Amino acid sequence: MRGKRTALFVGLMLIVTACGGSNPAEQFLESQDGIDNVDIDDGTGSFSVTDDEGNTLTVAGDEDELTITGEDGETFGAFGGGDIPADFPIPVLPGSNVQAVIETPPATLVIIDYPIGDYSYEELVSFYNNFSMEAGITVLGSTASDTTPRVATWYLQTDGADYNIAVNDAVGGVLAVQLSANLTG
């Protein structure tokens, strides 16, 4: 169910935001296939969703951070912050600001940014290019754009893992980096 959860909750968050967390929003969400029950706390904006198999997820937070938690209390999604898993296989330079960590095993997506001035776009591209050239990592492809805003991407593979890296130049006053690892092995 986890693979479907991320897509479901991104849609749910947009719907709840648009509907203002009202009872019509609950009714609309409960009318969707696979959704059994939705409870929206009008005071906090948090909500929980139970699918027709009895699995429950809770979305809670404030204007700075939104967290998605499973019924066992395990957090597998944090928007506006979060902790990069200790075993995340793609390196991160010091000084990053974590914007989102989304774990839907076997995949993990980490979105970070760096204030302009801490690193340059060229330094980040060089760092991730060097990582992609390490022994044991197969580069399936890479792209680089010289148009504004510039972006560089890498598609990498090791035994049992696929990695994707994207470095974006000067997006909203920061250097934005998306890192994903799909550990299928």
N, C-alpha and C positions, 0 to 999 in steps of 0.2 A: 504494500500500500504506500510506502514512503515515496516511491518515484512519482506517484500521482499526487501526493500531498503537496509538494511544492507548487505545482501548477494550480491545484485547487485553491491553495491559500493565497496565492498572488491574486487570483480572481476574486476570492472572497474578500480580501482586504480592500480591493478597489470597489467592490459592491457595497461593503459596509461603510466605507468612506463616503461614497456617493449617496447612500440612503440615510446617513446620519445615525446608524445604529438603532433604528426604530423597529417596532414590531412588524411592519410590512417587510423590512429587510430580512427578519427571521423567517417570515412566511415564504418569501421568495426563495431564500437559500434552501429551506426545507423541501421545497417543491422540486429541487434538482435531483436527478438520478443518483443514487448511492448515498444521499444525505438523509439521515434519520432525524436528527435533532440539532438545533442551533440555539444557543443561549447567549444573548448579547447583554452585557452589563452597561446600561445607559449611563451610569455614573462614571465609569472608567474607560469605556470604549473597548474593553477586552471582550473576547467572545470565545466560546468553545463550540466545536462541531463534532458530532458523533455520526459515524457512517452507519450504513445498514448492517454492518458486521459487528457493531459495538465498539469500534476503535474510536477514541476521543483525542482530539488535539485542542490545545488552548493557545490563543493568540492574545498577548497582553503587552502593554508598554505605555510609553508616553510620547511626547513630541520628539524626544531624542533617540529612543531605542524601542524596537519592537521585537519580541521574542516569541518563537513558536516552540511549544513544549508538548511532548507525547504524554500519554496517560501514565507512563512509568516515571514521569518527572524528568526524562532525558530531554535536554534542549538540543534541537537539531537545526534551528534557524535563528539568527539574530541579525536584524537590520539596524544600522546606525551604531554598530559596535560589535562586540563579541570577542571571543578568544580564538586565535588560530590554534588548531589542534597541535599538540606537541609532536605528533608523528607526521605532520603535513610534509610531503616530500619536496616541495618547491621552496627554495630559500626566499627570505624577505629581508631587505636591508633595514638597518636600525632607523628609527624615526618615522615609521609608517603609521598612518592613522587607519584603523580598521573601520570600514564602512559596513561590511556585511560578511557573515560566515554562514553558509548554508550547507548542512550535511544531510545528504540523502543517500546513505550507503548503497553502493560502493563509491559514490561521488561526493566530492567536497568542492565548493566554490568559495573563494576568498576574494573580496573586493577591498582594496586598500588605496590610499592616496598619500602623496608626499607634497608638502607645501613647496611651491616654486622657490628655489634658492637653496633648499637642503640638498637636492640633487638636480641635475639637468636631465632633460629627455635623453640626450646622448649617453649620459652615464647609466641610466636605467636600461637603455637598449643594450649597451655594452655588457652590463652585468648579466642580463638574461640571455644574451647571445653566448656569453662564456659558459653559463650553466647548460645551455642546450648543446654545447660542443663537448661536454664531459664524457668520459669513457662510459659506455653502457647505455647511453641515451641515443635513440635513433631519431633524427630529425625527419619527420614525414613531410614537412613543408614549412615555409615561413614567408611572410609578406612584409613589406614596408612601404609606407606612403609618404611622399614628400610634400603633399598638399596640406594646407592648414585645415583643421588640426592634424598633425602627423600621428600615425599609428603604426606600431610594429607588432606582429603576431608570430607565434611559433606553435607548431603542432608536433608533439614529441611522443615517443613511445619507448617503454622499457618492458621487460618481462612482466606481464600482467598489469600494466598501468599505461594509461593515456594521459598526457598532460597538455593543457592549452594555456598559453600565456599571451596577454595583450597589454601593451604599454601605450597609453594615450597622452599626447602632449597638450598641456595647458587647457584642460577641461574644467571650466568654472574656477580658474585660479589655482588649480592643483594639477599634479601629474597623477593620473588615474591608472591603476594597474588591476587587471583581473587575472586570477590564477585559478585553474581548475585541475583537479586530479581525479581520475576515475580508476580506482584500484580494483580491477576485475579479476585479478589472479589470486 
